[in-house]
Amino acid sequence: MDEKVYKTIGSTGAANLALGICVLVTGIVSGILLIINGARLLKSKSKILL
């Protein structure tokens, strides 16, 4: 019985670790894309008429 609980806890921990890594990578990539797009907007700021 204890071995079954241990395996369940182990697989849950592995799944949480994988999900955390995916969230971290997604956050970093989206941050980089936001910085790049902001730099493009600042670069073309003189061309935009409001």
C-alpha positions as CSV (number, residue, x, y, z in Angstrom):
1,M,0.0,0.0,0.0
2,D,2.8,2.4,0.9
3,E,4.5,1.8,-2.4
4,K,1.4,2.7,-4.4
5,V,1.2,6.0,-2.5
6,Y,4.9,6.7,-3.1
7,K,4.5,6.1,-6.8
8,T,1.5,8.4,-7.0
9,I,3.3,11.2,-5.2
10,G,6.4,10.7,-7.4
11,S,4.4,10.9,-10.7
12,T,2.6,14.0,-9.4
13,G,5.8,15.7,-8.5
14,A,7.3,14.9,-12.0
15,A,4.2,16.3,-13.7
16,N,4.3,19.5,-11.6
17,L,8.0,19.9,-12.4
18,A,7.3,19.5,-16.2
19,L,4.4,22.0,-16.0
20,G,6.5,24.5,-14.1
21,I,9.3,24.3,-16.7
22,C,6.7,24.9,-19.5
23,V,5.2,27.9,-17.8
24,L,8.7,29.3,-17.2
25,V,9.8,28.9,-20.8
26,T,6.5,30.4,-22.1
27,G,6.9,33.4,-19.8
28,I,10.5,34.1,-20.9
29,V,9.5,33.8,-24.6
30,S,6.5,36.1,-24.3
31,G,8.6,38.6,-22.4
32,I,11.2,38.7,-25.1
33,L,8.6,39.1,-27.8
34,L,7.0,42.0,-25.9
35,I,10.4,43.8,-25.6
36,I,11.1,43.3,-29.3
37,N,7.6,44.7,-30.3
38,G,8.0,47.6,-27.9
39,A,11.4,48.5,-29.4
40,R,9.8,48.4,-32.9
41,L,7.1,50.8,-31.8
42,L,9.6,53.2,-30.3
43,K,11.7,53.0,-33.5
44,S,8.8,53.9,-35.7
45,K,7.4,56.5,-33.3
46,S,8.3,59.4,-35.5
47,K,6.3,57.9,-38.4
48,I,3.0,57.6,-36.4
49,L,0.6,60.6,-36.5
50,L,-2.1,60.9,-33.9
